[in-house]
Amino acid sequence: MRPLQGKVPLVLGQSQRGAAILMAMLTVALVATLAAGMMWQQWRGVALESAQRTRVQSAWILTGALDWARLILREDARQGGADHLAEPWAVPLASARLSTFLAAERGQTLVGDDTGSDSEAFLAGNMEDLQARLNVANLVDSGKLDEPTRAAWAKLFKHLNLPESELDLMTQRLVLAATALTPGKPDPKAPLWPRSVADLAWLGLSADTLRTLSPFVTLLPGPTPVNLNTAPVEVLVASVEGLTPAQARQMTQFRAVTPIGTLMDALQLVNNPDVKFDAAMHSVASRFFSVTGQLRLGQSTLQERSVLQRDGLDVKVLSRAREVLTTPVSPLQ
């Protein structure tokens, strides 16, 4: 056989061309990978900058809304008198575009729908009287359980069909927590004093009990009376000795038309010798309020809850807590 000498260069040429094509493909893949990485880094930087800008803008807007709420409470204090649900502070703010406020400030009127675009900011909020609830701090007096307040909580638990055994456990641990705060008597085994209503789970309340109880209780820096002008029926029945649910509903209907000015007015309204009002446990004015602000900016929704204390014309912020809502829920519900 004759050797295939003439075909060897052809085979070598095809191998070189294949290697060159493979090298070109690898180069293109490498360049594409580097370009994609650079694009991702650039996109990440833009996204972080946008998120930071949104966070700062949201914080400023919510701070402005909180200052607005403080101004409303300060002006309400100038008027004096009882605090009731017909006052400006009790009127909720429905979800509205911030551009609406800017137009109103300039004396303009917006024309069009309220759907807005992704760049629009929507603000909603409301204010609540925290003295419309039973205060956890009232349960302990000088390191001991306050029996009248304990009786009021027992009536609330019974009205809400909650297990009183959990109330017993909570009050026992609450007294231990208060004792641990006494100077010179440290107890390493004592539970911590709660900082919010949610912390009552440490003291023995189950998740279901806490969920049912939360709308009717609060935790404030010190003992507070219940405002008869703002408390719901459940709290009125629990806190007022001898008051029936029917009489409590009658009080809420009366105060919707004419606010209760004094405890004597409340006594005359009920007209029941078995009902007793105590100036230490009941009032017609309030010092503590909660403010809920909800800001929707683009696809993100930020909610802030603040606790305010009003002493005369001085309105100070006791606490602020923010959370990002994955599913926007109106604070007005």
Secondary structure, DSSP 8 states (H G I E B T S, - for coil): ----GGGHHHHHHHHHHHHHHHHHHHHHHHHHHHHHHHHHHHHHHHHHHHHHHHHHHHHHHHHHHHHHHHHHHHHHHHH-S---TTSGGGS-EEEEEHHHHHHHHTT----S-S---TT-EEEEEEEEEGGGSEEGGGGEETTEE-HHHHHHHHHHHHHTT--HHHHHHHHHHHHHHHHHTSTT---TTS----SSGGGGGGGT--HHHHHHHGGGEE--SS---EETTT--HHHHHHHSBT--HHHHHHHHHHHTTS---SHHHHHHHH--TT-B--TTTEES--SEEEEEEEEEETTEEEEEEEEEEEETTEEEEEEEEEEEESS---TT-
